[in-house]
Amino acid sequence: TKSFVAEGWWGKILNEIRPGDFVFIQFGHNDQKVGQPNLGSPVPVYAANLKRMISEVRLRGALPVLGTPIVRLCFSKDGKISDGGLDEWAAAAREVAKAEDVPLVDMRELGRAKAQAVGRAEALTWNAPNDATHPAKAGALVYAGLFRDEVKVRGHAMGRLFR
C-alpha cells in the first residue's frame, strides 16, 4: 500500500474510477517488508492504508472489494505451505473488510488450499522459477479462477460479472 501510493499508482487508479465500478484492493507482500522504509508498512499502517483506499473509492461512488495477499508458495519438508510471514497482513485485511462492511475474497486461504490440493510440484509451476510470490501466466489463471469461483459461490452482486 505504501509504495503503491507513494509512486503515484493509486492516484492514477483513482482518476479512472467511475460510479458503479468495482475496485479490487489486494496488497500485503511489499507491506510485509517493514525493514525497507520505502516499501514496508507495519500491520496497523497497512490497515489504515486499506481504510483510506476504501474511503476514497466510496467517495467516487464505486464499490471496494478487499482481497487478502495471495499465499507465497513456500513449502516445508513435509509438503505443507509455510506461513511466509503474511498471516498478520491477511488477518488485518479480513478485519478491515469486516469493520468497513466491504466484501472480502480470501485469496490467501483459497490459494493455500488449492496449492495443498495439487501438491508442491504442480503449485510451483504457477510462478516463475525460484519465485515464491509472483504468479506467471499459469498462476494468474489459477488465481483468477479461484477469485471467479468464490464470487459466484458467494452470490455477491459482482457475481453478475462472471456469468
N, C-alpha and C positions, 0 to 999 in steps of 0.2 A: 504494500500500500504506500509506503513512504517514498520509495524511488519512483513509483508509477506517477504519483502526484508531483514530486519534485522535478521530474523530467518532462512534465507537461502533457503526458499521455492522457491523464484523467480529464484535463481541461479540453482536450480535443474531443474526447468522447462526450463530455457534457454539451459541447457545441452542436453535436449531431443528434442528441436526444429530442424526440418529439412526443407530445402527449399520446399516451396509449402504448408506447414502446415497452417492451420487456428489457431490462438491463440486468445482465447476469454478472455478478460480482464474485470473483473467486481469487483469493490471494493466500499467502502464507509462507511459501517457500523462501522468498527473499526476506520477509519479515523475521523469519526464524534466525537469520544471520545477525544477531544482536551485536556481535563483535565487530561488525562492519558498519560504521556510523552512517554511511550513505544509503545502506540497504535496510538494515535491521530495525525492527520495531518490537520492543517488549510487548508481551501479550496485552497489557492494558492500553498501550498506544495503538496497537493493531485493532483492538475492539473499538476504540474511539474513532479511528480512521474509517472503519466499516460503517459506523453510525453516521459519520459525516457524509459518506458516499450515499447512503440510503436517503438521508435528508435531501441532499442535492438532487438525486434522481426524482424523488417525490415532488420537489418544488417545480420540476419541469413537467409534471403530470404523467410521469412514466411509472412503471411498476418494477421495483427492485426485487431481485431473486438472489439469495446468497448460496454459495457453494463452499463446502469445506475444501481445504487443499487436497489435491489428489495424493494418493499414497506413493511414497518412494518405494521402488522395487528393491529393497534391501532384505535379503533372505538370511536367516540364521542357518547354522549347520543342520538343524532338524527340519529345514524346509519351510519354516514359518516366517512370515513377514515381520521384521523387527519394527520397533517404534519409529525410527528415523527422526525422532525428536519433534515431530509436528503435532502430536496429540493435543498439546496445550492450545495451539492456534486453532485446531479443528474444534476443540471444545468452546473456545471463545466465539467462533463463528456460529456455532449452534446456539449459544447463549444470546448473542446479539440478535439472531433471527427470531428467537422467542420473545425477547424484550421489545423488539421493534415490530413484531407481528408481520414478519416477512417470510415468504416461502423459503425453505432451505432444501437443497439437494445435497445429501451427504456423500459427495464423490469419494471421500476418503474411505468410508466403510464399504461403499459399492465396489470400488476398485480393489480394496483389500480382499473382499470376499471372492471376487472374480479371479484375482491373481492366485489366491489359495486354491480355488477350484480347478484351475487349469494347470497349476504347478509352475515351479520355478523356470524350467526350460522354455515353456511357451510364453510365460509372462515377460521374460527378459527380451523376447522378440518385439515387444511393444515399443521399446525405446532404442535409441542409437546404442551401439556397443559401448560398454563402460559408462553408461549414463543412467543412473537410477531414478532421475527426476523428470527429464524432458521427453515426452512422447514423440516418437516418429509417426509417420502416417498410420502405421498399423495400430499404435497405441491411441492415436487421436480418434480413429474409428471405433475402437473398443470403448473409450470414454464417452464418445458422442452417443453410442448405442446405449450405454448404461444410463446416461442422462435422459435420453428419449424414453426409454422404458420406464424409468422411475416417474417421470412426469405423467405418462399415460396411466400408470397404475394408480397414482395418487389423485387423478381426476382433476387436477388444478386447471384453472381457466387457460393457462398456457398450453395445456394438452391439445387444444384445437390446432396448434401449430404442427402437430405430429400425426395427424390423421391421414 
